[in-house]
Amino acid sequence: MQIKTQITAPVLAAAVSLLQPYIPELSTQNLITAIKNYDNAQRPLEKQMTRKEAAAILAVDINTISRYIKAGTLKAAKIGKRAVRIDPQSVRALAERGALAESEIEEA
């Protein structure tokens, strides 16, 4: 579920007043937090990536992936002597930043 527009104050107040008999500690801020957390909780766990998989997605060399990990650009966990697993969200974020940079170059 994704909130496409901002929920107005009167709508939030009405929702809180309807739910307070069932959840006495509910406040407007608690409701907003619960809605945001609901979206995050519904996402299935994603499989961690190998360096090779991340390199294929980002269209870079495996050595570049290692440099990104060392620099902190990609979040990774060492699971063995040489085995590393990379957080897919950090790969996606880097890919989006790269796409934005490419579009800025094309506009110039």
N, CA, C and O atoms as a printed pandas DataFrame, in Angstrom:
     atom_number atom_name residue_name chain_id  residue_number  x_coord  y_coord  z_coord
0              1         N          MET        A               1    0.849   -1.168    0.000
1              2        CA          MET        A               1    0.000    0.000    0.000
2              3         C          MET        A               1    0.892    1.228    0.000
3              4         O          MET        A               1    1.855    1.308    0.763
4              5         N          GLN        A               2    0.572    2.170   -0.848
5              6        CA          GLN        A               2    1.341    3.394   -0.927
6              7         C          GLN        A               2    0.395    4.577   -0.843
7              8         O          GLN        A               2   -0.622    4.625   -1.535
8              9         N          ILE        A               3    0.740    5.530    0.009
9             10        CA          ILE        A               3   -0.058    6.746    0.138
10            11         C          ILE        A               3    0.366    7.678   -0.981
11            12         O          ILE        A               3    1.516    8.116   -1.023
12            13         N          LYS        A               4   -0.555    7.988   -1.891
13            14        CA          LYS        A               4   -0.219    8.790   -3.065
14            15         C          LYS        A               4   -0.311   10.283   -2.805
15            16         O          LYS        A               4    0.411   11.062   -3.428
16            17         N          THR        A               5   -1.193   10.699   -1.887
17            18        CA          THR        A               5   -1.298   12.114   -1.551
18            19         C          THR        A               5   -1.265   12.241   -0.029
19            20         O          THR        A               5   -1.466   11.268    0.698
20            21         N          GLN        A               6   -1.012   13.442    0.423
21            22        CA          GLN        A               6   -0.945   13.674    1.858
22            23         C          GLN        A               6   -2.352   13.574    2.453
23            24         O          GLN        A               6   -3.315   14.103    1.900
24            25         N          ILE        A               7   -2.446   12.893    3.578
25            26        CA          ILE        A               7   -3.724   12.762    4.263
26            27         C          ILE        A               7   -3.974   14.062    5.025
27            28         O          ILE        A               7   -3.116   14.517    5.781
28            29         N          THR        A               8   -5.130   14.645    4.828
29            30        CA          THR        A               8   -5.424   15.932    5.454
30            31         C          THR        A               8   -5.684   15.768    6.952
31            32         O          THR        A               8   -6.041   14.687    7.420
32            33         N          ALA        A               9   -5.498   16.851    7.685
33            34        CA          ALA        A               9   -5.679   16.838    9.136
34            35         C          ALA        A               9   -7.095   16.422    9.544
35            36         O          ALA        A               9   -7.238   15.637   10.481
36            37         N          PRO        A              10   -8.154   16.916    8.876
37            38        CA          PRO        A              10   -9.502   16.497    9.275
38            39         C          PRO        A              10   -9.734   14.989    9.091
39            40         O          PRO        A              10  -10.418   14.361    9.900
40            41         N          VAL        A              11   -9.167   14.418    8.037
41            42        CA          VAL        A              11   -9.324   12.978    7.807
42            43         C          VAL        A              11   -8.594   12.193    8.889
43            44         O          VAL        A              11   -9.121   11.208    9.406
44            45         N          LEU        A              12   -7.385   12.625    9.233
45            46        CA          LEU        A              12   -6.635   11.965   10.301
46            47         C          LEU        A              12   -7.371   12.067   11.636
47            48         O          LEU        A              12   -7.460   11.092   12.381
48            49         N          ALA        A              13   -7.894   13.255   11.927
49            50        CA          ALA        A              13   -8.617   13.455   13.184
50            51         C          ALA        A              13   -9.854   12.555   13.246
51            52         O          ALA        A              13  -10.155   11.983   14.293
52            53         N          ALA        A              14  -10.563   12.433   12.132
53            54        CA          ALA        A              14  -11.755   11.579   12.097
54            55         C          ALA        A              14  -11.369   10.113   12.288
55            56         O          ALA        A              14  -12.049    9.380   13.006
56            57         N          ALA        A              15  -10.292    9.689   11.652
57            58        CA          ALA        A              15   -9.850    8.296   11.789
58            59         C          ALA        A              15   -9.443    8.004   13.217
59            60         O          ALA        A              15   -9.772    6.944   13.750
60            61         N          VAL        A              16   -8.733    8.924   13.845
61            62        CA          VAL        A              16   -8.304    8.727   15.230
62            63         C          VAL        A              16   -9.517    8.671   16.154
63            64         O          VAL        A              16   -9.576    7.816   17.038
64            65         N          SER        A              17  -10.481    9.562   15.966
65            66        CA          SER        A              17  -11.666    9.569   16.842
66            67         C          SER        A              17  -12.494    8.296   16.679
67            68         O          SER        A              17  -13.093    7.820   17.644
68            69         N          LEU        A              18  -12.533    7.740   15.463
69            70        CA          LEU        A              18  -13.261    6.482   15.253
70            71         C          LEU        A              18  -12.552    5.288   15.890
71            72         O          LEU        A              18  -13.203    4.358   16.365
72            73         N          LEU        A              19  -11.230    5.314   15.899
73            74        CA          LEU        A              19  -10.458    4.177   16.404
74            75         C          LEU        A              19  -10.113    4.254   17.886
75            76         O          LEU        A              19   -9.776    3.233   18.485
76            77         N          GLN        A              20  -10.187    5.435   18.493
77            78        CA          GLN        A              20   -9.796    5.584   19.889
78            79         C          GLN        A              20  -10.589    4.723   20.870
79            80         O          GLN        A              20  -10.016    4.294   21.871
80            81         N          PRO        A              21  -11.867    4.448   20.640
81            82        CA          PRO        A              21  -12.542    3.533   21.577
82            83         C          PRO        A              21  -11.896    2.134   21.610
83            84         O          PRO        A              21  -11.972    1.434   22.620
84            85         N          TYR        A              22  -11.278    1.747   20.525
85            86        CA          TYR        A              22  -10.645    0.434   20.430
86            87         C          TYR        A              22   -9.162    0.475   20.795
87            88         O          TYR        A              22   -8.598   -0.502   21.288
88            89         N          ILE        A              23   -8.551    1.621   20.543
89            90        CA          ILE        A              23   -7.120    1.805   20.832
90            91         C          ILE        A              23   -6.976    3.138   21.569
91            92         O          ILE        A              23   -6.699    4.160   20.941
92            93         N          PRO        A              24   -7.160    3.139   22.892
93            94        CA          PRO        A              24   -7.191    4.398   23.645
94            95         C          PRO        A              24   -5.929    5.265   23.515
95            96         O          PRO        A              24   -6.021    6.491   23.569
96            97         N          GLU        A              25   -4.761    4.646   23.346
97            98        CA          GLU        A              25   -3.523    5.431   23.280
98            99         C          GLU        A              25   -3.239    5.992   21.882
99           100         O          GLU        A              25   -2.191    6.601   21.668
100          101         N          LEU        A              26   -4.146    5.797   20.943
101          102        CA          LEU        A              26   -3.932    6.246   19.567
102          103         C          LEU        A              26   -3.962    7.765   19.475
103          104         O          LEU        A              26   -4.847    8.425   20.019
104          105         N          SER        A              27   -2.972    8.297   18.770
105          106        CA          SER        A              27   -2.924    9.724   18.473
106          107         C          SER        A              27   -2.719    9.876   16.964
107          108         O          SER        A              27   -2.467    8.901   16.257
108          109         N          THR        A              28   -2.829   11.090   16.499
109          110        CA          THR        A              28   -2.632   11.342   15.070
110          111         C          THR        A              28   -1.236   10.904   14.637
111          112         O          THR        A              28   -1.073   10.265   13.598
112          113         N          GLN        A              29   -0.227   11.254   15.443
113          114        CA          GLN        A              29    1.148   10.897   15.103
114          115         C          GLN        A              29    1.340    9.380   15.134
115          116         O          GLN        A              29    2.037    8.833   14.279
116          117         N          ASN        A              30    0.732    8.691   16.107
117          118        CA          ASN        A              30    0.829    7.228   16.167
118          119         C          ASN        A              30    0.203    6.589   14.930
119          120         O          ASN        A              30    0.722    5.603   14.407
120          121         N          LEU        A              31   -0.907    7.149   14.466
121          122        CA          LEU        A              31   -1.572    6.607   13.281
122          123         C          LEU        A              31   -0.698    6.780   12.036
123          124         O          LEU        A              31   -0.576    5.861   11.225
124          125         N          ILE        A              32   -0.098    7.947   11.891
125          126        CA          ILE        A              32    0.787    8.190   10.750
126          127         C          ILE        A              32    1.971    7.222   10.782
127          128         O          ILE        A              32    2.334    6.646    9.757
128          129         N          THR        A              33    2.566    7.046   11.954
129          130        CA          THR        A              33    3.691    6.114   12.104
130          131         C          THR        A              33    3.270    4.694   11.776
131          132         O          THR        A              33    4.005    3.965   11.111
132          133         N          ALA        A              34    2.088    4.294   12.238
133          134        CA          ALA        A              34    1.598    2.939   11.968
134          135         C          ALA        A              34    1.370    2.715   10.476
135          136         O          ALA        A              34    1.658    1.634    9.963
136          137         N          ILE        A              35    0.863    3.712    9.787
137          138        CA          ILE        A              35    0.633    3.595    8.337
138          139         C          ILE        A              35    1.967    3.444    7.608
139          140         O          ILE        A              35    2.100    2.605    6.717
140          141         N          LYS        A              36    2.951    4.254    7.985
141          142        CA          LYS        A              36    4.272    4.161    7.347
142          143         C          LYS        A              36    4.929    2.810    7.632
143          144         O          LYS        A              36    5.523    2.208    6.737
144          145         N          ASN        A              37    4.824    2.337    8.867
145          146        CA          ASN        A              37    5.426    1.049    9.236
146          147         C          ASN        A              37    4.715   -0.114    8.569
147          148         O          ASN        A              37    5.349   -1.124    8.263
148          149         N          TYR        A              38    3.431    0.001    8.338
149          150        CA          TYR        A              38    2.678   -1.061    7.679
150          151         C          TYR        A              38    3.234   -1.322    6.288
151          152         O          TYR        A              38    3.386   -2.474    5.881
152          153         N          ASP        A              39    3.533   -0.262    5.567
153          154        CA          ASP        A              39    4.080   -0.412    4.222
154          155         C          ASP        A              39    5.413   -1.146    4.268
155          156         O          ASP        A              39    5.655   -2.037    3.454
156          157         N          ASN        A              40    6.283   -0.783    5.211
157          158        CA          ASN        A              40    7.586   -1.434    5.329
158          159         C          ASN        A              40    7.457   -2.887    5.770
159          160         O          ASN        A              40    8.235   -3.731    5.325
160          161         N          ALA        A              41    6.503   -3.193    6.624
161          162        CA          ALA        A              41    6.344   -4.552    7.138
162          163         C          ALA        A              41    5.791   -5.501    6.084
163          164         O          ALA        A              41    5.991   -6.711    6.185
164          165         N          GLN        A              42    5.108   -4.984    5.085
165          166        CA          GLN        A              42    4.482   -5.827    4.077
166          167         C          GLN        A              42    5.435   -6.279    2.975
167          168         O          GLN        A              42    5.115   -7.191    2.212
168          169         N          ARG        A              43    6.599   -5.649    2.889
169          170        CA          ARG        A              43    7.545   -6.022    1.841
170          171         C          ARG        A              43    8.209   -7.351    2.186
171          172         O          ARG        A              43    8.699   -7.530    3.301
172          173         N          PRO        A              44    8.228   -8.269    1.248
173          174        CA          PRO        A              44    8.896   -9.543    1.522
174          175         C          PRO        A              44   10.402   -9.342    1.621
175          176         O          PRO        A              44   10.961   -8.420    1.027
176          177         N          LEU        A              45   11.039  -10.210    2.370
177          178        CA          LEU        A              45   12.487  -10.134    2.480
178          179         C          LEU        A              45   13.120  -10.443    1.130
179          180         O          LEU        A              45   12.732  -11.394    0.451
180          181         N          GLU        A              46   14.075   -9.648    0.759
181          182        CA          GLU        A              46   14.746   -9.840   -0.510
182          183         C          GLU        A              46   16.024  -10.641   -0.283
183          184         O          GLU        A              46   16.677  -10.530    0.755
184          185         N          LYS        A              47   16.353  -11.435   -1.268
185          186        CA          LYS        A              47   17.567  -12.242   -1.218
186          187         C          LYS        A              47   18.776  -11.323   -1.354
187          188         O          LYS        A              47   18.814  -10.451   -2.221
188          189         N          GLN        A              48   19.754  -11.530   -0.492
189          190        CA          GLN        A              48   20.991  -10.779   -0.574
190          191         C          GLN        A              48   21.732  -11.154   -1.854
191          192         O          GLN        A              48   21.617  -12.284   -2.328
192          193         N          MET        A              49   22.478  -10.230   -2.407
193          194        CA          MET        A              49   23.133  -10.442   -3.699
194          195         C          MET        A              49   24.612  -10.772   -3.538
195          196         O          MET        A              49   25.256  -10.387   -2.562
196          197         N          THR        A              50   25.120  -11.484   -4.511
197          198        CA          THR        A              50   26.556  -11.700   -4.602
198          199         C          THR        A              50   27.163  -10.495   -5.315
199          200         O          THR        A              50   26.449   -9.664   -5.875
200          201         N          ARG        A              51   28.489  -10.416   -5.286
201          202        CA          ARG        A              51   29.155   -9.332   -6.010
202          203         C          ARG        A              51   28.867   -9.422   -7.507
203          204         O          ARG        A              51   28.673   -8.407   -8.176
204          205         N          LYS        A              52   28.843  -10.645   -8.018
205          206        CA          LYS        A              52   28.601  -10.848   -9.444
206          207         C          LYS        A              52   27.201  -10.367   -9.838
207          208         O          LYS        A              52   27.036   -9.715  -10.869
208          209         N          GLU        A              53   26.194  -10.687   -9.018
209          210        CA          GLU        A              53   24.823  -10.256   -9.315
210          211         C          GLU        A              53   24.709   -8.731   -9.273
211          212         O          GLU        A              53   24.081   -8.123  -10.140
212          213         N          ALA        A              54   25.324   -8.120   -8.252
213          214        CA          ALA        A              54   25.277   -6.658   -8.136
214          215         C          ALA        A              54   25.994   -6.002   -9.308
215          216         O          ALA        A              54   25.531   -4.993   -9.840
216          217         N          ALA        A              55   27.128   -6.581   -9.711
217          218        CA          ALA        A              55   27.881   -6.037  -10.847
218          219         C          ALA        A              55   27.054   -6.096  -12.124
219          220         O          ALA        A              55   27.092   -5.168  -12.932
220          221         N          ALA        A              56   26.307   -7.182  -12.310
221          222        CA          ALA        A              56   25.473   -7.315  -13.506
222          223         C          ALA        A              56   24.366   -6.263  -13.516
223          224         O          ALA        A              56   24.075   -5.677  -14.560
224          225         N          ILE        A              57   23.756   -6.024  -12.375
225          226        CA          ILE        A              57   22.670   -5.035  -12.300
226          227         C          ILE        A              57   23.192   -3.627  -12.552
227          228         O          ILE        A              57   22.571   -2.843  -13.269
228          229         N          LEU        A              58   24.334   -3.315  -11.958
229          230        CA          LEU        A              58   24.882   -1.965  -12.087
230          231         C          LEU        A              58   25.740   -1.773  -13.338
231          232         O          LEU        A              58   26.185   -0.663  -13.632
232          233         N          ALA        A              59   25.965   -2.859  -14.066
233          234        CA          ALA        A              59   26.784   -2.826  -15.290
234          235         C          ALA        A              59   28.191   -2.302  -15.016
235          236         O          ALA        A              59   28.707   -1.447  -15.736
236          237         N          VAL        A              60   28.798   -2.840  -13.953
237          238        CA          VAL        A              60   30.171   -2.487  -13.598
238          239         C          VAL        A              60   30.963   -3.766  -13.351
239          240         O          VAL        A              60   30.397   -4.859  -13.329
240          241         N          ASP        A              61   32.256   -3.628  -13.168
241          242        CA          ASP        A              61   33.135   -4.754  -12.897
242          243         C          ASP        A              61   33.014   -5.184  -11.422
243          244         O          ASP        A              61   32.624   -4.385  -10.570
244          245         N          ILE        A              62   33.344   -6.423  -11.137
245          246        CA          ILE        A              62   33.290   -6.930   -9.760
246          247         C          ILE        A              62   34.242   -6.137   -8.858
247          248         O          ILE        A              62   33.938   -5.910   -7.687
248          249         N          ASN        A              63   35.382   -5.718   -9.390
249          250        CA          ASN        A              63   36.322   -4.902   -8.601
250          251         C          ASN        A              63   35.693   -3.573   -8.202
251          252         O          ASN        A              63   35.964   -3.057   -7.118
252          253         N          THR        A              64   34.860   -3.020   -9.069
253          254        CA          THR        A              64   34.157   -1.773   -8.756
254          255         C          THR        A              64   33.181   -2.004   -7.607
255          256         O          THR        A              64   33.044   -1.159   -6.723
256          257         N          ILE        A              65   32.507   -3.144   -7.622
257          258        CA          ILE        A              65   31.592   -3.488   -6.521
258          259         C          ILE        A              65   32.367   -3.547   -5.212
259          260         O          ILE        A              65   31.907   -3.035   -4.191
260          261         N          SER        A              66   33.544   -4.172   -5.242
261          262        CA          SER        A              66   34.378   -4.246   -4.037
262          263         C          SER        A              66   34.774   -2.856   -3.549
263          264         O          SER        A              66   34.799   -2.609   -2.343
264          265         N          ARG        A              67   35.083   -1.948   -4.471
265          266        CA          ARG        A              67   35.412   -0.569   -4.085
266          267         C          ARG        A              67   34.195    0.137   -3.478
267          268         O          ARG        A              67   34.321    0.868   -2.496
268          269         N          TYR        A              68   33.009   -0.087   -4.073
269          270        CA          TYR        A              68   31.783    0.509   -3.526
270          271         C          TYR        A              68   31.528    0.016   -2.107
271          272         O          TYR        A              68   31.109    0.787   -1.243
272          273         N          ILE        A              69   31.779   -1.262   -1.868
273          274        CA          ILE        A              69   31.574   -1.825   -0.527
274          275         C          ILE        A              69   32.554   -1.189    0.448
275          276         O          ILE        A              69   32.171   -0.772    1.542
276          277         N          LYS        A              70   33.812   -1.118    0.049
277          278        CA          LYS        A              70   34.846   -0.543    0.912
278          279         C          LYS        A              70   34.560    0.919    1.220
279          280         O          LYS        A              70   34.807    1.383    2.333
280          281         N          ALA        A              71   34.041    1.642    0.240
281          282        CA          ALA        A              71   33.721    3.064    0.419
282          283         C          ALA        A              71   32.426    3.286    1.193
283          284         O          ALA        A              71   32.152    4.401    1.635
284          285         N          GLY        A              72   31.619    2.219    1.364
285          286        CA          GLY        A              72   30.354    2.353    2.074
286          287         C          GLY        A              72   29.191    2.729    1.175
287          288         O          GLY        A              72   28.083    2.969    1.655
288          289         N          THR        A              73   29.435    2.780   -0.116
289          290        CA          THR        A              73   28.371    3.107   -1.060
290          291         C          THR        A              73   27.357    1.977   -1.133
291          292         O          THR        A              73   26.159    2.221   -1.278
292          293         N          LEU        A              74   27.831    0.749   -1.034
293          294        CA          LEU        A              74   26.970   -0.435   -0.981
294          295         C          LEU        A              74   27.076   -1.059    0.403
295          296         O          LEU        A              74   28.168   -1.183    0.956
296          297         N          LYS        A              75   25.941   -1.448    0.954
297          298        CA          LYS        A              75   25.922   -2.127    2.253
298          299         C          LYS        A              75   26.129   -3.615    2.012
299          300         O          LYS        A              75   25.446   -4.219    1.184
300          301         N          ALA        A              76   27.069   -4.200    2.735
301          302        CA          ALA        A              76   27.372   -5.613    2.534
302          303         C          ALA        A              76   27.739   -6.262    3.860
303          304         O          ALA        A              76   28.135   -5.594    4.816
304          305         N          ALA        A              77   27.597   -7.587    3.890
305          306        CA          ALA        A              77   27.966   -8.371    5.063
306          307         C          ALA        A              77   28.882   -9.496    4.616
307          308         O          ALA        A              77   28.618  -10.179    3.626
308          309         N          LYS        A              78   29.955   -9.675    5.356
309          310        CA          LYS        A              78   30.880  -10.758    5.060
310          311         C          LYS        A              78   30.335  -12.015    5.723
311          312         O          LYS        A              78   30.122  -12.032    6.935
312          313         N          ILE        A              79   30.106  -13.073    4.938
313          314        CA          ILE        A              79   29.522  -14.297    5.489
314          315         C          ILE        A              79   30.507  -15.463    5.495
315          316         O          ILE        A              79   30.165  -16.564    5.929
316          317         N          GLY        A              80   31.686  -15.233    5.032
317          318        CA          GLY        A              80   32.725  -16.258    5.008
318          319         C          GLY        A              80   34.063  -15.599    4.810
319          320         O          GLY        A              80   34.191  -14.377    4.882
320          321         N          LYS        A              81   35.072  -16.431    4.556
321          322        CA          LYS        A              81   36.408  -15.886    4.372
322          323         C          LYS        A              81   36.464  -14.913    3.198
323          324         O          LYS        A              81   37.073  -13.848    3.292
324          325         N          ARG        A              82   35.824  -15.287    2.095
325          326        CA          ARG        A              82   35.795  -14.429    0.906
326          327         C          ARG        A              82   34.381  -14.089    0.456
327          328         O          ARG        A              82   34.193  -13.219   -0.393
328          329         N          ALA        A              83   33.397  -14.762    1.014
329          330        CA          ALA        A              83   32.009  -14.577    0.572
330          331         C          ALA        A              83   31.399  -13.315    1.185
331          332         O          ALA        A              83   31.514  -13.063    2.385
332          333         N          VAL        A              84   30.751  -12.541    0.329
333          334        CA          VAL        A              84   30.101  -11.294    0.728
334          335         C          VAL        A              84   28.696  -11.298    0.157
335          336         O          VAL        A              84   28.478  -11.762   -0.962
336          337         N          ARG        A              85   27.747  -10.783    0.917
337          338        CA          ARG        A              85   26.389  -10.613    0.415
338          339         C          ARG        A              85   26.035   -9.139    0.528
339          340         O          ARG        A              85   26.288   -8.487    1.541
340          341         N          ILE        A              86   25.445   -8.641   -0.539
341          342        CA          ILE        A              86   25.165   -7.213   -0.660
342          343         C          ILE        A              86   23.673   -6.965   -0.512
343          344         O          ILE        A              86   22.846   -7.720   -1.022
344          345         N          ASP        A              87   23.350   -5.888    0.198
345          346        CA          ASP        A              87   21.964   -5.492    0.422
346          347         C          ASP        A              87   21.346   -5.015   -0.891
347          348         O          ASP        A              87   21.855   -4.076   -1.504
348          349         N          PRO        A              88   20.250   -5.653   -1.336
349          350        CA          PRO        A              88   19.649   -5.270   -2.623
350          351         C          PRO        A              88   19.124   -3.836   -2.653
351          352         O          PRO        A              88   19.102   -3.209   -3.712
352          353         N          GLN        A              89   18.703   -3.313   -1.502
353          354        CA          GLN        A              89   18.208   -1.929   -1.480
354          355         C          GLN        A              89   19.323   -0.938   -1.787
355          356         O          GLN        A              89   19.095    0.072   -2.453
356          357         N          SER        A              90   20.525   -1.224   -1.303
357          358        CA          SER        A              90   21.631   -0.303   -1.583
358          359         C          SER        A              90   22.017   -0.378   -3.065
359          360         O          SER        A              90   22.425    0.627   -3.647
360          361         N          VAL        A              91   21.893   -1.552   -3.672
361          362        CA          VAL        A              91   22.164   -1.690   -5.112
362          363         C          VAL        A              91   21.125   -0.889   -5.899
363          364         O          VAL        A              91   21.462   -0.168   -6.838
364          365         N          ARG        A              92   19.856   -1.028   -5.501
365          366        CA          ARG        A              92   18.776   -0.304   -6.181
366          367         C          ARG        A              92   18.974    1.211   -6.052
367          368         O          ARG        A              92   18.799    1.950   -7.021
368          369         N          ALA        A              93   19.340    1.665   -4.848
369          370        CA          ALA        A              93   19.553    3.097   -4.635
370          371         C          ALA        A              93   20.700    3.619   -5.500
371          372         O          ALA        A              93   20.609    4.705   -6.072
372          373         N          LEU        A              94   21.772    2.844   -5.589
373          374        CA          LEU        A              94   22.909    3.256   -6.415
374          375         C          LEU        A              94   22.531    3.272   -7.892
375          376         O          LEU        A              94   22.950    4.162   -8.632
376          377         N          ALA        A              95   21.748    2.301   -8.319
377          378        CA          ALA        A              95   21.303    2.256   -9.714
378          379         C          ALA        A              95   20.424    3.459  -10.030
379          380         O          ALA        A              95   20.532    4.036  -11.112
380          381         N          GLU        A              96   19.557    3.843   -9.102
381          382        CA          GLU        A              96   18.692    5.009   -9.317
382          383         C          GLU        A              96   19.509    6.288   -9.377
383          384         O          GLU        A              96   19.236    7.157  -10.206
384          385         N          ARG        A              97   20.521    6.419   -8.501
385          386        CA          ARG        A              97   21.392    7.603   -8.538
386          387         C          ARG        A              97   22.148    7.663   -9.860
387          388         O          ARG        A              97   22.330    8.739  -10.430
388          389         N          GLY        A              98   22.588    6.497  -10.347
389          390        CA          GLY        A              98   23.290    6.440  -11.628
390          391         C          GLY        A              98   22.390    6.845  -12.769
391          392         O          GLY        A              98   22.819    7.544  -13.687
392          393         N          ALA        A              99   21.134    6.407  -12.720
393          394        CA          ALA        A              99   20.173    6.765  -13.765
394          395         C          ALA        A              99   19.904    8.270  -13.742
395          396         O          ALA        A              99   19.769    8.895  -14.793
396          397         N          LEU        A             100   19.826    8.844  -12.552
397          398        CA          LEU        A             100   19.616   10.287  -12.454
398          399         C          LEU        A             100   20.813   11.040  -13.007
399          400         O          LEU        A             100   20.645   12.036  -13.710
400          401         N          ALA        A             101   22.017   10.581  -12.702
401          402        CA          ALA        A             101   23.225   11.246  -13.195
402          403         C          ALA        A             101   23.287   11.174  -14.719
403          404         O          ALA        A             101   23.672   12.144  -15.371
404          405         N          GLU        A             102   22.911   10.029  -15.286
405          406        CA          GLU        A             102   22.910    9.883  -16.745
406          407         C          GLU        A             102   21.910   10.835  -17.395
407          408         O          GLU        A             102   22.197   11.427  -18.435
408          409         N          SER        A             103   20.732   10.982  -16.778
409          410        CA          SER        A             103   19.729   11.879  -17.360
410          411         C          SER        A             103   20.196   13.333  -17.295
411          412         O          SER        A             103   19.886   14.126  -18.185
412          413         N          GLU        A             104   20.943   13.687  -16.241
413          414        CA          GLU        A             104   21.473   15.049  -16.136
414          415         C          GLU        A             104   22.524   15.294  -17.207
415          416         O          GLU        A             104   22.609   16.399  -17.745
416          417         N          ILE        A             105   23.322   14.286  -17.524
417          418        CA          ILE        A             105   24.348   14.416  -18.563
418          419         C          ILE        A             105   23.685   14.614  -19.921
419          420         O          ILE        A             105   24.127   15.439  -20.720
420          421         N          GLU        A             106   22.613   13.847  -20.181
421          422        CA          GLU        A             106   21.910   13.941  -21.458
422          423         C          GLU        A             106   21.283   15.305  -21.662
423          424         O          GLU        A             106   21.222   15.799  -22.788
424          425         N          GLU        A             107   20.803   15.935  -20.557
425          426        CA          GLU        A             107   20.168   17.243  -20.659
426          427         C          GLU        A             107   21.170   18.343  -20.969
427          428         O          GLU        A             107   20.812   19.348  -21.584
428          429         N          ALA        A             108   22.416   18.169  -20.555
429          430        CA          ALA        A             108   23.431   19.221  -20.724
430          431         C          ALA        A             108   23.886   19.363  -22.159
431          432         O          ALA        A             108   24.734   20.204  -22.457
